[in-house]
Amino acid sequence: MTEQNEHSIANFAALKTAIVNAEEESVKALLTKQPMQDLEKSYLIDLAKLNSNQAILKILEDIPVKK
C-alpha cells in the first residue's frame, strides 16, 4: 500500500468518526474541496442521516463528485 493510500484510508476513517460523533468542525477540517467518489459520498451522507445532523449533511451534500 502506498503512503497516499494509507493517508486516504486514515482520513476517511477519521471523517466517519467525526460524522458519528457530530463533530462539525472536524468534518470541515478533514474535508477538502477536492471531488470525492460517489460511493464514498453517498456512504458518508447515509451515516450523517443516521445521526440526523443537518449541518454535517449539508457539508457532505456540497462535496463535488469525481467524474
PQR file with spaces between the fields and no chain letter, atoms N, CA, C, O and H, PARSE charges and radii, in Angstrom:
ATOM       1  N    MET     1       0.849   -1.176    0.000 -0.4000 1.5000
ATOM       2  CA   MET     1       0.000    0.000    0.000 -0.0000 2.0000
ATOM       3  C    MET     1       0.895    1.238    0.000  0.5500 1.7000
ATOM       4  O    MET     1       1.902    1.290    0.706 -0.5500 1.4000
ATOM       5  N    THR     2       0.518    2.219   -0.790 -0.4000 1.5000
ATOM       6  CA   THR     2       1.324    3.427   -0.861 -0.0000 2.0000
ATOM       7  C    THR     2       1.014    4.342    0.317  0.5500 1.7000
ATOM       8  O    THR     2      -0.002    4.190    0.996 -0.5500 1.4000
ATOM       9  H    THR     2      -0.300    2.176   -1.364  0.4000 1.0000
ATOM      10  N    GLU     3       1.907    5.286    0.540 -0.4000 1.5000
ATOM      11  CA   GLU     3       1.708    6.231    1.641 -0.0000 2.0000
ATOM      12  C    GLU     3       0.443    7.064    1.427  0.5500 1.7000
ATOM      13  O    GLU     3      -0.268    7.370    2.385 -0.5500 1.4000
ATOM      14  H    GLU     3       2.732    5.409   -0.011  0.4000 1.0000
ATOM      15  N    GLN     4       0.160    7.433    0.173 -0.4000 1.5000
ATOM      16  CA   GLN     4      -1.029    8.225   -0.113 -0.0000 2.0000
ATOM      17  C    GLN     4      -2.293    7.419    0.168  0.5500 1.7000
ATOM      18  O    GLN     4      -3.258    7.955    0.713 -0.5500 1.4000
ATOM      19  H    GLN     4       0.738    7.185   -0.605  0.4000 1.0000
ATOM      20  N    ASN     5      -2.299    6.132   -0.200 -0.4000 1.5000
ATOM      21  CA   ASN     5      -3.461    5.290    0.089 -0.0000 2.0000
ATOM      22  C    ASN     5      -3.682    5.155    1.584  0.5500 1.7000
ATOM      23  O    ASN     5      -4.819    5.216    2.052 -0.5500 1.4000
ATOM      24  H    ASN     5      -1.515    5.697   -0.644  0.4000 1.0000
ATOM      25  N    GLU     6      -2.604    4.973    2.340 -0.4000 1.5000
ATOM      26  CA   GLU     6      -2.718    4.863    3.788 -0.0000 2.0000
ATOM      27  C    GLU     6      -3.273    6.154    4.377  0.5500 1.7000
ATOM      28  O    GLU     6      -4.100    6.123    5.289 -0.5500 1.4000
ATOM      29  H    GLU     6      -1.680    4.923    1.959  0.4000 1.0000
ATOM      30  N    HIS     7      -2.813    7.295    3.850 -0.4000 1.5000
ATOM      31  CA   HIS     7      -3.314    8.585    4.319 -0.0000 2.0000
ATOM      32  C    HIS     7      -4.797    8.723    3.993  0.5500 1.7000
ATOM      33  O    HIS     7      -5.572    9.192    4.826 -0.5500 1.4000
ATOM      34  H    HIS     7      -2.141    7.320    3.110  0.4000 1.0000
ATOM      35  N    SER     8      -5.200    8.319    2.791 -0.4000 1.5000
ATOM      36  CA   SER     8      -6.595    8.417    2.377 -0.0000 2.0000
ATOM      37  C    SER     8      -7.491    7.547    3.247  0.5500 1.7000
ATOM      38  O    SER     8      -8.579    7.966    3.639 -0.5500 1.4000
ATOM      39  H    SER     8      -4.570    7.938    2.113  0.4000 1.0000
ATOM      40  N    ILE     9      -7.040    6.358    3.541 -0.4000 1.5000
ATOM      41  CA   ILE     9      -7.818    5.439    4.381 -0.0000 2.0000
ATOM      42  C    ILE     9      -7.939    5.991    5.795  0.5500 1.7000
ATOM      43  O    ILE     9      -9.017    5.948    6.388 -0.5500 1.4000
ATOM      44  H    ILE     9      -6.156    6.017    3.222  0.4000 1.0000
ATOM      45  N    ALA    10      -6.848    6.506    6.334 -0.4000 1.5000
ATOM      46  CA   ALA    10      -6.876    7.086    7.683 -0.0000 2.0000
ATOM      47  C    ALA    10      -7.771    8.317    7.719  0.5500 1.7000
ATOM      48  O    ALA    10      -8.515    8.516    8.679 -0.5500 1.4000
ATOM      49  H    ALA    10      -5.973    6.541    5.852  0.4000 1.0000
ATOM      50  N    ASN    11      -7.705    9.140    6.685 -0.4000 1.5000
ATOM      51  CA   ASN    11      -8.535   10.338    6.615 -0.0000 2.0000
ATOM      52  C    ASN    11     -10.015    9.963    6.539  0.5500 1.7000
ATOM      53  O    ASN    11     -10.848   10.581    7.202 -0.5500 1.4000
ATOM      54  H    ASN    11      -7.101    8.979    5.905  0.4000 1.0000
ATOM      55  N    PHE    12     -10.339    8.957    5.737 -0.4000 1.5000
ATOM      56  CA   PHE    12     -11.729    8.523    5.601 -0.0000 2.0000
ATOM      57  C    PHE    12     -12.243    7.966    6.925  0.5500 1.7000
ATOM      58  O    PHE    12     -13.385    8.227    7.303 -0.5500 1.4000
ATOM      59  H    PHE    12      -9.663    8.455    5.198  0.4000 1.0000
ATOM      60  N    ALA    13     -11.419    7.206    7.627 -0.4000 1.5000
ATOM      61  CA   ALA    13     -11.808    6.658    8.929 -0.0000 2.0000
ATOM      62  C    ALA    13     -12.043    7.785    9.937  0.5500 1.7000
ATOM      63  O    ALA    13     -13.001    7.745   10.709 -0.5500 1.4000
ATOM      64  H    ALA    13     -10.492    6.994    7.320  0.4000 1.0000
ATOM      65  N    ALA    14     -11.173    8.778    9.923 -0.4000 1.5000
ATOM      66  CA   ALA    14     -11.340    9.920   10.828 -0.0000 2.0000
ATOM      67  C    ALA    14     -12.605   10.697   10.481  0.5500 1.7000
ATOM      68  O    ALA    14     -13.302   11.187   11.370 -0.5500 1.4000
ATOM      69  H    ALA    14     -10.395    8.810    9.295  0.4000 1.0000
ATOM      70  N    LEU    15     -12.896   10.808    9.202 -0.4000 1.5000
ATOM      71  CA   LEU    15     -14.095   11.501    8.746 -0.0000 2.0000
ATOM      72  C    LEU    15     -15.357   10.770    9.220  0.5500 1.7000
ATOM      73  O    LEU    15     -16.305   11.401    9.687 -0.5500 1.4000
ATOM      74  H    LEU    15     -12.330   10.411    8.480  0.4000 1.0000
ATOM      75  N    LYS    16     -15.364    9.455    9.099 -0.4000 1.5000
ATOM      76  CA   LYS    16     -16.511    8.662    9.578 -0.0000 2.0000
ATOM      77  C    LYS    16     -16.706    8.865   11.080  0.5500 1.7000
ATOM      78  O    LYS    16     -17.833    9.043   11.544 -0.5500 1.4000
ATOM      79  H    LYS    16     -14.594    8.942    8.720  0.4000 1.0000
ATOM      80  N    THR    17     -15.625    8.840   11.827 -0.4000 1.5000
ATOM      81  CA   THR    17     -15.700    9.027   13.276 -0.0000 2.0000
ATOM      82  C    THR    17     -16.246   10.410   13.616  0.5500 1.7000
ATOM      83  O    THR    17     -17.093   10.543   14.500 -0.5500 1.4000
ATOM      84  H    THR    17     -14.710    8.696   11.450  0.4000 1.0000
ATOM      85  N    ALA    18     -15.770   11.428   12.927 -0.4000 1.5000
ATOM      86  CA   ALA    18     -16.234   12.794   13.179 -0.0000 2.0000
ATOM      87  C    ALA    18     -17.723   12.939   12.875  0.5500 1.7000
ATOM      88  O    ALA    18     -18.438   13.645   13.585 -0.5500 1.4000
ATOM      89  H    ALA    18     -15.082   11.320   12.210  0.4000 1.0000
ATOM      90  N    ILE    19     -18.187   12.275   11.825 -0.4000 1.5000
ATOM      91  CA   ILE    19     -19.619   12.325   11.478 -0.0000 2.0000
ATOM      92  C    ILE    19     -20.443   11.644   12.567  0.5500 1.7000
ATOM      93  O    ILE    19     -21.450   12.190   13.017 -0.5500 1.4000
ATOM      94  H    ILE    19     -17.606   11.702   11.248  0.4000 1.0000
ATOM      95  N    VAL    20     -20.028   10.472   12.984 -0.4000 1.5000
ATOM      96  CA   VAL    20     -20.758    9.725   14.018 -0.0000 2.0000
ATOM      97  C    VAL    20     -20.793   10.501   15.332  0.5500 1.7000
ATOM      98  O    VAL    20     -21.794   10.472   16.048 -0.5500 1.4000
ATOM      99  H    VAL    20     -19.210   10.027   12.619  0.4000 1.0000
ATOM     100  N    ASN    21     -19.697   11.194   15.647 -0.4000 1.5000
ATOM     101  CA   ASN    21     -19.619   11.959   16.893 -0.0000 2.0000
ATOM     102  C    ASN    21     -20.187   13.372   16.760  0.5500 1.7000
ATOM     103  O    ASN    21     -20.122   14.159   17.704 -0.5500 1.4000
ATOM     104  H    ASN    21     -18.884   11.217   15.066  0.4000 1.0000
ATOM     105  N    ALA    22     -20.744   13.696   15.586 -0.4000 1.5000
ATOM     106  CA   ALA    22     -21.349   15.005   15.317 -0.0000 2.0000
ATOM     107  C    ALA    22     -20.365   16.150   15.530  0.5500 1.7000
ATOM     108  O    ALA    22     -20.725   17.197   16.070 -0.5500 1.4000
ATOM     109  H    ALA    22     -20.797   13.056   14.818  0.4000 1.0000
ATOM     110  N    GLU    23     -19.131   15.944   15.103 -0.4000 1.5000
ATOM     111  CA   GLU    23     -18.085   16.957   15.245 -0.0000 2.0000
ATOM     112  C    GLU    23     -17.988   17.761   13.945  0.5500 1.7000
ATOM     113  O    GLU    23     -17.164   17.472   13.077 -0.5500 1.4000
ATOM     114  H    GLU    23     -18.839   15.094   14.665  0.4000 1.0000
ATOM     115  N    GLU    24     -18.842   18.766   13.835 -0.4000 1.5000
ATOM     116  CA   GLU    24     -18.964   19.535   12.608 -0.0000 2.0000
ATOM     117  C    GLU    24     -17.640   20.178   12.185  0.5500 1.7000
ATOM     118  O    GLU    24     -17.280   20.134   11.009 -0.5500 1.4000
ATOM     119  H    GLU    24     -19.512   19.000   14.540  0.4000 1.0000
ATOM     120  N    GLU    25     -16.926   20.766   13.124 -0.4000 1.5000
ATOM     121  CA   GLU    25     -15.655   21.424   12.796 -0.0000 2.0000
ATOM     122  C    GLU    25     -14.607   20.419   12.324  0.5500 1.7000
ATOM     123  O    GLU    25     -13.814   20.720   11.432 -0.5500 1.4000
ATOM     124  H    GLU    25     -17.219   20.802   14.080  0.4000 1.0000
ATOM     125  N    SER    26     -14.601   19.243   12.911 -0.4000 1.5000
ATOM     126  CA   SER    26     -13.668   18.201   12.471 -0.0000 2.0000
ATOM     127  C    SER    26     -13.995   17.736   11.058  0.5500 1.7000
ATOM     128  O    SER    26     -13.097   17.495   10.251 -0.5500 1.4000
ATOM     129  H    SER    26     -15.245   18.998   13.636  0.4000 1.0000
ATOM     130  N    VAL    27     -15.278   17.613   10.767 -0.4000 1.5000
ATOM     131  CA   VAL    27     -15.693   17.214    9.415 -0.0000 2.0000
ATOM     132  C    VAL    27     -15.197   18.246    8.412  0.5500 1.7000
ATOM     133  O    VAL    27     -14.635   17.891    7.376 -0.5500 1.4000
ATOM     134  H    VAL    27     -16.007   17.809   11.422  0.4000 1.0000
ATOM     135  N    LYS    28     -15.404   19.523    8.720 -0.4000 1.5000
ATOM     136  CA   LYS    28     -14.938   20.589    7.833 -0.0000 2.0000
ATOM     137  C    LYS    28     -13.426   20.534    7.648  0.5500 1.7000
ATOM     138  O    LYS    28     -12.928   20.708    6.535 -0.5500 1.4000
ATOM     139  H    LYS    28     -15.861   19.812    9.562  0.4000 1.0000
ATOM     140  N    ALA    29     -12.701   20.294    8.726 -0.4000 1.5000
ATOM     141  CA   ALA    29     -11.239   20.257    8.666 -0.0000 2.0000
ATOM     142  C    ALA    29     -10.738   19.064    7.851  0.5500 1.7000
ATOM     143  O    ALA    29      -9.729   19.171    7.154 -0.5500 1.4000
ATOM     144  H    ALA    29     -13.105   20.152    9.630  0.4000 1.0000
ATOM     145  N    LEU    30     -11.424   17.949    7.934 -0.4000 1.5000
ATOM     146  CA   LEU    30     -10.989   16.743    7.238 -0.0000 2.0000
ATOM     147  C    LEU    30     -11.347   16.749    5.753  0.5500 1.7000
ATOM     148  O    LEU    30     -10.691   16.095    4.943 -0.5500 1.4000
ATOM     149  H    LEU    30     -12.243   17.862    8.501  0.4000 1.0000
ATOM     150  N    LEU    31     -12.375   17.481    5.413 -0.4000 1.5000
ATOM     151  CA   LEU    31     -12.782   17.537    4.012 -0.0000 2.0000
ATOM     152  C    LEU    31     -11.997   18.606    3.279  0.5500 1.7000
ATOM     153  O    LEU    31     -11.756   19.696    3.797 -0.5500 1.4000
ATOM     154  H    LEU    31     -12.908   18.013    6.070  0.4000 1.0000
ATOM     155  N    THR    32     -11.613   18.277    2.091 -0.4000 1.5000
ATOM     156  CA   THR    32     -11.031   19.275    1.214 -0.0000 2.0000
ATOM     157  C    THR    32     -12.062   19.543    0.140  0.5500 1.7000
ATOM     158  O    THR    32     -13.050   18.816    0.029 -0.5500 1.4000
ATOM     159  H    THR    32     -11.808   17.391    1.670  0.4000 1.0000
ATOM     160  N    LYS    33     -11.849   20.551   -0.633 -0.4000 1.5000
ATOM     161  CA   LYS    33     -12.803   20.860   -1.706 -0.0000 2.0000
ATOM     162  C    LYS    33     -12.565   20.006   -2.946  0.5500 1.7000
ATOM     163  O    LYS    33     -13.110   20.285   -4.014 -0.5500 1.4000
ATOM     164  H    LYS    33     -11.046   21.141   -0.544  0.4000 1.0000
ATOM     165  N    GLN    34     -11.751   18.968   -2.801 -0.4000 1.5000
ATOM     166  CA   GLN    34     -11.500   18.089   -3.929 -0.0000 2.0000
ATOM     167  C    GLN    34     -12.654   17.102   -4.071  0.5500 1.7000
ATOM     168  O    GLN    34     -13.286   16.725   -3.084 -0.5500 1.4000
ATOM     169  H    GLN    34     -11.308   18.741   -1.933  0.4000 1.0000
ATOM     170  N    PRO    35     -12.918   16.692   -5.294 -0.5600 1.5000
ATOM     171  CA   PRO    35     -14.030   15.756   -5.534  0.2800 2.0000
ATOM     172  C    PRO    35     -13.841   14.421   -4.814  0.5500 1.7000
ATOM     173  O    PRO    35     -12.721   13.989   -4.543 -0.5500 1.4000
ATOM     174  N    MET    36     -14.954   13.797   -4.522 -0.4000 1.5000
ATOM     175  CA   MET    36     -14.972   12.506   -3.835 -0.0000 2.0000
ATOM     176  C    MET    36     -15.727   11.524   -4.727  0.5500 1.7000
ATOM     177  O    MET    36     -16.603   11.921   -5.494 -0.5500 1.4000
ATOM     178  H    MET    36     -15.864   14.149   -4.743  0.4000 1.0000
ATOM     179  N    GLN    37     -15.391   10.268   -4.623 -0.4000 1.5000
ATOM     180  CA   GLN    37     -16.128    9.262   -5.388 -0.0000 2.0000
ATOM     181  C    GLN    37     -17.576    9.207   -4.891  0.5500 1.7000
ATOM     182  O    GLN    37     -17.848    9.386   -3.704 -0.5500 1.4000
ATOM     183  H    GLN    37     -14.679    9.945   -3.999  0.4000 1.0000
ATOM     184  N    ASP    38     -18.491    8.956   -5.820 -0.4000 1.5000
ATOM     185  CA   ASP    38     -19.915    8.948   -5.496 -0.0000 2.0000
ATOM     186  C    ASP    38     -20.251    7.943   -4.398  0.5500 1.7000
ATOM     187  O    ASP    38     -21.056    8.241   -3.516 -0.5500 1.4000
ATOM     188  H    ASP    38     -18.270    8.810   -6.784  0.4000 1.0000
ATOM     189  N    LEU    39     -19.650    6.767   -4.440 -0.4000 1.5000
ATOM     190  CA   LEU    39     -19.918    5.744   -3.436 -0.0000 2.0000
ATOM     191  C    LEU    39     -19.497    6.208   -2.037  0.5500 1.7000
ATOM     192  O    LEU    39     -20.219    5.996   -1.063 -0.5500 1.4000
ATOM     193  H    LEU    39     -18.996    6.525   -5.157  0.4000 1.0000
ATOM     194  N    GLU    40     -18.327    6.840   -1.947 -0.4000 1.5000
ATOM     195  CA   GLU    40     -17.854    7.366   -0.656 -0.0000 2.0000
ATOM     196  C    GLU    40     -18.792    8.453   -0.152  0.5500 1.7000
ATOM     197  O    GLU    40     -19.176    8.465    1.017 -0.5500 1.4000
ATOM     198  H    GLU    40     -17.740    7.012   -2.738  0.4000 1.0000
ATOM     199  N    LYS    41     -19.152    9.358   -1.040 -0.4000 1.5000
ATOM     200  CA   LYS    41     -20.022   10.464   -0.657 -0.0000 2.0000
ATOM     201  C    LYS    41     -21.375    9.955   -0.168  0.5500 1.7000
ATOM     202  O    LYS    41     -21.861   10.397    0.873 -0.5500 1.4000
ATOM     203  H    LYS    41     -18.840    9.348   -1.990  0.4000 1.0000
ATOM     204  N    SER    42     -21.981    9.041   -0.901 -0.4000 1.5000
ATOM     205  CA   SER    42     -23.297    8.538   -0.505 -0.0000 2.0000
ATOM     206  C    SER    42     -23.224    7.783    0.826  0.5500 1.7000
ATOM     207  O    SER    42     -24.155    7.850    1.629 -0.5500 1.4000
ATOM     208  H    SER    42     -21.586    8.683   -1.747  0.4000 1.0000
ATOM     209  N    TYR    43     -22.123    7.066    1.059 -0.4000 1.5000
ATOM     210  CA   TYR    43     -21.948    6.371    2.338 -0.0000 2.0000
ATOM     211  C    TYR    43     -21.901    7.370    3.496  0.5500 1.7000
ATOM     212  O    TYR    43     -22.564    7.182    4.516 -0.5500 1.4000
ATOM     213  H    TYR    43     -21.367    7.012    0.406  0.4000 1.0000
ATOM     214  N    LEU    44     -21.109    8.433    3.326 -0.4000 1.5000
ATOM     215  CA   LEU    44     -20.988    9.439    4.381 -0.0000 2.0000
ATOM     216  C    LEU    44     -22.311   10.170    4.607  0.5500 1.7000
ATOM     217  O    LEU    44     -22.656   10.487    5.746 -0.5500 1.4000
ATOM     218  H    LEU    44     -20.570    8.585    2.498  0.4000 1.0000
ATOM     219  N    ILE    45     -23.043   10.437    3.546 -0.4000 1.5000
ATOM     220  CA   ILE    45     -24.353   11.076    3.680 -0.0000 2.0000
ATOM     221  C    ILE    45     -25.307   10.165    4.447  0.5500 1.7000
ATOM     222  O    ILE    45     -26.037   10.635    5.321 -0.5500 1.4000
ATOM     223  H    ILE    45     -22.763   10.180    2.621  0.4000 1.0000
ATOM     224  N    ASP    46     -25.312    8.880    4.136 -0.4000 1.5000
ATOM     225  CA   ASP    46     -26.159    7.931    4.873 -0.0000 2.0000
ATOM     226  C    ASP    46     -25.791    7.903    6.351  0.5500 1.7000
ATOM     227  O    ASP    46     -26.663    7.825    7.215 -0.5500 1.4000
ATOM     228  H    ASP    46     -24.720    8.499    3.426  0.4000 1.0000
ATOM     229  N    LEU    47     -24.511    7.967    6.629 -0.4000 1.5000
ATOM     230  CA   LEU    47     -24.034    7.974    8.018 -0.0000 2.0000
ATOM     231  C    LEU    47     -24.532    9.228    8.739  0.5500 1.7000
ATOM     232  O    LEU    47     -24.973    9.152    9.885 -0.5500 1.4000
ATOM     233  H    LEU    47     -23.802    8.030    5.927  0.4000 1.0000
ATOM     234  N    ALA    48     -24.464   10.361    8.078 -0.4000 1.5000
ATOM     235  CA   ALA    48     -24.940   11.612    8.676 -0.0000 2.0000
ATOM     236  C    ALA    48     -26.458   11.581    8.879  0.5500 1.7000
ATOM     237  O    ALA    48     -26.966   12.124    9.861 -0.5500 1.4000
ATOM     238  H    ALA    48     -24.105   10.423    7.147  0.4000 1.0000
ATOM     239  N    LYS    49     -27.172   10.951    7.962 -0.4000 1.5000
ATOM     240  CA   LYS    49     -28.632   10.849    8.099 -0.0000 2.0000
ATOM     241  C    LYS    49     -29.011   10.023    9.318  0.5500 1.7000
ATOM     242  O    LYS    49     -30.019   10.303    9.967 -0.5500 1.4000
ATOM     243  H    LYS    49     -26.760   10.510    7.165  0.4000 1.0000
ATOM     244  N    LEU    50     -28.215    9.011    9.635 -0.4000 1.5000
ATOM     245  CA   LEU    50     -28.498    8.192   10.818 -0.0000 2.0000
ATOM     246  C    LEU    50     -28.464    9.024   12.090  0.5500 1.7000
ATOM     247  O    LEU    50     -29.202    8.756   13.038 -0.5500 1.4000
ATOM     248  H    LEU    50     -27.396    8.783    9.108  0.4000 1.0000
ATOM     249  N    ASN    51     -27.591   10.047   12.105 -0.4000 1.5000
ATOM     250  CA   ASN    51     -27.464   10.918   13.273 -0.0000 2.0000
ATOM     251  C    ASN    51     -28.373   12.135   13.193  0.5500 1.7000
ATOM     252  O    ASN    51     -28.440   12.921   14.138 -0.5500 1.4000
ATOM     253  H    ASN    51     -26.991   10.264   11.334  0.4000 1.0000
ATOM     254  N    SER    52     -29.072   12.298   12.079 -0.4000 1.5000
ATOM     255  CA   SER    52     -29.966   13.443   11.867 -0.0000 2.0000
ATOM     256  C    SER    52     -29.263   14.774   12.089  0.5500 1.7000
ATOM     257  O    SER    52     -29.846   15.704   12.647 -0.5500 1.4000
ATOM     258  H    SER    52     -29.018   11.660   11.312  0.4000 1.0000
ATOM     259  N    ASN    53     -28.009   14.865   11.652 -0.4000 1.5000
ATOM     260  CA   ASN    53     -27.256   16.103   11.801 -0.0000 2.0000
ATOM     261  C    ASN    53     -27.314   16.880   10.490  0.5500 1.7000
ATOM     262  O    ASN    53     -26.582   16.585    9.545 -0.5500 1.4000
ATOM     263  H    ASN    53     -27.536   14.110   11.199  0.4000 1.0000
ATOM     264  N    GLN    54     -28.188   17.868   10.449 -0.4000 1.5000
ATOM     265  CA   GLN    54     -28.433   18.618    9.218 -0.0000 2.0000
ATOM     266  C    GLN    54     -27.232   19.450    8.785  0.5500 1.7000
ATOM     267  O    GLN    54     -26.998   19.613    7.587 -0.5500 1.4000
ATOM     268  H    GLN    54     -28.783   18.108   11.217  0.4000 1.0000
ATOM     269  N    ALA    55     -26.470   19.976    9.737 -0.4000 1.5000
ATOM     270  CA   ALA    55     -25.303   20.796    9.390 -0.0000 2.0000
ATOM     271  C    ALA    55     -24.252   19.950    8.674  0.5500 1.7000
ATOM     272  O    ALA    55     -23.713   20.360    7.646 -0.5500 1.4000
ATOM     273  H    ALA    55     -26.661   19.843   10.710  0.4000 1.0000
ATOM     274  N    ILE    56     -23.968   18.782    9.217 -0.4000 1.5000
ATOM     275  CA   ILE    56     -22.985   17.889    8.595 -0.0000 2.0000
ATOM     276  C    ILE    56     -23.531   17.360    7.276  0.5500 1.7000
ATOM     277  O    ILE    56     -22.785   17.232    6.306 -0.5500 1.4000
ATOM     278  H    ILE    56     -24.406   18.449   10.052  0.4000 1.0000
ATOM     279  N    LEU    57     -24.795   17.059    7.231 -0.4000 1.5000
ATOM     280  CA   LEU    57     -25.419   16.587    5.999 -0.0000 2.0000
ATOM     281  C    LEU    57     -25.260   17.614    4.878  0.5500 1.7000
ATOM     282  O    LEU    57     -24.946   17.249    3.745 -0.5500 1.4000
ATOM     283  H    LEU    57     -25.401   17.163    8.019  0.4000 1.0000
ATOM     284  N    LYS    58     -25.471   18.877    5.180 -0.4000 1.5000
ATOM     285  CA   LYS    58     -25.323   19.943    4.183 -0.0000 2.0000
ATOM     286  C    LYS    58     -23.876   20.029    3.701  0.5500 1.7000
ATOM     287  O    LYS    58     -23.637   20.189    2.504 -0.5500 1.4000
ATOM     288  H    LYS    58     -25.725   19.174    6.100  0.4000 1.0000
ATOM     289  N    ILE    59     -22.918   19.924    4.604 -0.4000 1.5000
ATOM     290  CA   ILE    59     -21.498   19.962    4.237 -0.0000 2.0000
ATOM     291  C    ILE    59     -21.195   18.832    3.263  0.5500 1.7000
ATOM     292  O    ILE    59     -20.532   19.040    2.247 -0.5500 1.4000
ATOM     293  H    ILE    59     -23.112   19.794    5.576  0.4000 1.0000
ATOM     294  N    LEU    60     -21.680   17.642    3.576 -0.4000 1.5000
ATOM     295  CA   LEU    60     -21.409   16.471    2.742 -0.0000 2.0000
ATOM     296  C    LEU    60     -22.097   16.580    1.375  0.5500 1.7000
ATOM     297  O    LEU    60     -21.519   16.205    0.354 -0.5500 1.4000
ATOM     298  H    LEU    60     -22.218   17.473    4.402  0.4000 1.0000
ATOM     299  N    GLU    61     -23.307   17.084    1.362 -0.4000 1.5000
ATOM     300  CA   GLU    61     -24.032   17.215    0.086 -0.0000 2.0000
ATOM     301  C    GLU    61     -23.346   18.186   -0.849  0.5500 1.7000
ATOM     302  O    GLU    61     -23.502   18.081   -2.066 -0.5500 1.4000
ATOM     303  H    GLU    61     -23.776   17.389    2.191  0.4000 1.0000
ATOM     304  N    ASP    62     -22.587   19.134   -0.308 -0.4000 1.5000
ATOM     305  CA   ASP    62     -21.903   20.137   -1.129 -0.0000 2.0000
ATOM     306  C    ASP    62     -20.568   19.646   -1.713  0.5500 1.7000
ATOM     307  O    ASP    62     -19.938   20.359   -2.494 -0.5500 1.4000
ATOM     308  H    ASP    62     -22.460   19.219    0.681  0.4000 1.0000
ATOM     309  N    ILE    63     -20.142   18.451   -1.342 -0.4000 1.5000
ATOM     310  CA   ILE    63     -18.887   17.911   -1.856 -0.0000 2.0000
ATOM     311  C    ILE    63     -19.062   17.571   -3.342  0.5500 1.7000
ATOM     312  O    ILE    63     -20.026   16.900   -3.710 -0.5500 1.4000
ATOM     313  H    ILE    63     -20.653   17.872   -0.708  0.4000 1.0000
ATOM     314  N    PRO    64     -18.145   18.025   -4.190 -0.5600 1.5000
ATOM     315  CA   PRO    64     -18.236   17.637   -5.607  0.2800 2.0000
ATOM     316  C    PRO    64     -17.921   16.153   -5.794  0.5500 1.7000
ATOM     317  O    PRO    64     -17.194   15.556   -5.000 -0.5500 1.4000
ATOM     318  N    VAL    65     -18.476   15.572   -6.849 -0.4000 1.5000
ATOM     319  CA   VAL    65     -18.270   14.147   -7.160 -0.0000 2.0000
ATOM     320  C    VAL    65     -17.270   14.014   -8.286  0.5500 1.7000
ATOM     321  O    VAL    65     -17.312   14.759   -9.265 -0.5500 1.4000
ATOM     322  H    VAL    65     -19.067   16.056   -7.494  0.4000 1.0000
ATOM     323  N    LYS    66     -16.352   13.038   -8.137 -0.4000 1.5000
ATOM     324  CA   LYS    66     -15.388   12.738   -9.197 -0.0000 2.0000
ATOM     325  C    LYS    66     -16.123   12.182  -10.400  0.5500 1.7000
ATOM     326  O    LYS    66     -17.078   11.416  -10.267 -0.5500 1.4000
ATOM     327  H    LYS    66     -16.318   12.432   -7.342  0.4000 1.0000
ATOM     328  N    LYS    67     -15.668   12.577  -11.563 -0.4000 1.5000
ATOM     329  CA   LYS    67     -16.288   12.055  -12.796 -0.0000 2.0000
ATOM     330  C    LYS    67     -15.366   11.105  -13.486  0.5500 1.7000
ATOM     331  O    LYS    67     -15.710   10.564  -14.538 -0.5500 1.4000
ATOM     332  H    LYS    67     -14.892   13.199  -11.670  0.4000 1.0000
